[in-house]
Amino acid sequence: MDLVDAALRCQLVEPRFAYVAPYYAQAKDVAWLYLKRFTAPIPGAEPNESEMRVDFANGGRVRLYGADNYDRMRGIYLDGVVLDEFADFHPAAWPEVIRPRLSDRRGWATFIGTPKGRNAFYEVWANALAEPDEWFSLMLRASETGILSEEELADARKALTPEQYAQEYECSFDAAIIGAYYGKLIADAEREKRICELPVDPALPVHCSWDLGIGDSTSIWFFQVAPGGLRVVDFYENHGQPLSHYAAELTARGYTYGHDFVPHDAMARELGTGRSRIETMIGLKRKPKLLPSQRIEDGINAARVSFPSVWFDADKCKFGLEALRQYRAEFDEKAKVFKNAPKHDWTSHAADSARYMFMGWKELRADAPKEKPKNFTYVADPVTGTVSSTWTMNDIIKRKERARKGM
């Protein structure tokens, strides 16, 4: 109703307002019937079913969009926008696409949603509290609004876990995301200060793990293998770009690169070119290294085991970390249980690339020289004078004794 009212009252030429949900289909399910119903009595209001928009006699328009294809909003202008269930948006949708659409007309934005951890929605909430002169903020806890009866709330508490109830009914940003694979591990890393400023170590090569997409997104993690841990120094993701774009992006970062770890299906030849993506990467001066096929659940478990040894750059890995926080199991609505498979959404590409990173790290650690035991030392062979063997003190004594006896 705010959008309809604003579209009718706006004095600018051809006012444009938008409602955005996490998914286009969701926008239709949630808002399209309401928009048609509330605008039907307005003289001159014309709904357009194919584009899910309503045009008004003054030239104004309200249209529905989905954040699952936020690039579709590039090039337009907006006088106002409502972002519903913002906690489920791709973290790049607001700063890179939607916010710039408001600049030409000095438009406004309303963020609505249910908390899902301390993600981008939490940052908006924190900014609103910190700048009350520029933002209006309102938190509607079920225990405080009186909209739902005490009987209904008591029944909900019995049906849900404490974390689910705190998130869905009490607007808790601290409740864990239900079904999240890495949420607690990332919270542990934050508490242990392993998400911090992490400069690239010039003594170590920067390796990359790629989740390769064509129509889908391509995600790349940048990491270094250090003694005792994994240093994750950067992250990059884009959509609908050729491999040459990503090769140029990596070159522009100026790192000294090692391997480019890619999934096993990168060997498949594309119908259009007849070349595999590995061949294309080699032509772009990259160093692809094929990873063996692995079940997704095995890769997730391997990542979980490795997480306590990982450090992240807080700024450069921000979007990638947000994806890992929200990466979660698919929920079977019919059986009311989590499936043994992750939910496929905007978080999947970064999460798949992270699995490849952990596989690559394991491989590099296996190839690295084994750390010598504390009671071993590298010394010259007392007979040959070479320094090619590892000896204990007992070995040295026995070797010298045999040499003295001419044995």
Sequence and secondary structure as in RCSB ss.txt:
>XXXX:A:sequence
MDLVDAALRCQLVEPRFAYVAPYYAQAKDVAWLYLKRFTAPIPGAEPNESEMRVDFANGGRVRLYGADNYDRMRG
IYLDGVVLDEFADFHPAAWPEVIRPRLSDRRGWATFIGTPKGRNAFYEVWANALAEPDEWFSLMLRASETGILSE
EELADARKALTPEQYAQEYECSFDAAIIGAYYGKLIADAEREKRICELPVDPALPVHCSWDLGIGDSTSIWFFQV
APGGLRVVDFYENHGQPLSHYAAELTARGYTYGHDFVPHDAMARELGTGRSRIETMIGLKRKPKLLPSQRIEDGI
NAARVSFPSVWFDADKCKFGLEALRQYRAEFDEKAKVFKNAPKHDWTSHAADSARYMFMGWKELRADAPKEKPKN
FTYVADPVTGTVSSTWTMNDIIKRKERARKGM
>XXXX:A:secstr
 HHHHHHHH  SSS EEEEEESSHHHHIIIIIHHHHHHHTTSTT EEETTTTEEE TTS EEEEEEGGGGGGGTT
   SEEEETTGGGS TTIIIIIIHHHTTTTT EEEE     SSSHHHHHHHHHHH TTT       HHHH SS H
HHHHHHHHHS HHHHHHHTT  SSS  TTBSSHHHHHHHHHTT EE     TTS EEEEEE  SSSEEEEEEEEE
ETTEEEEEEEEEEES  HHHHHHHHHHHT  EEEEEE GGGGSB TTTS BHHHHHHHTT  EEE     HHHHH
HHHHHHGGGEEEETTTTHHHHHHHHH BEEEETTTTEEEEEE  STTHHHHHHHHHHHHHHHHHHHHS     TT
 EE   TTT    SEE HHHHHHHHHHHHTT 
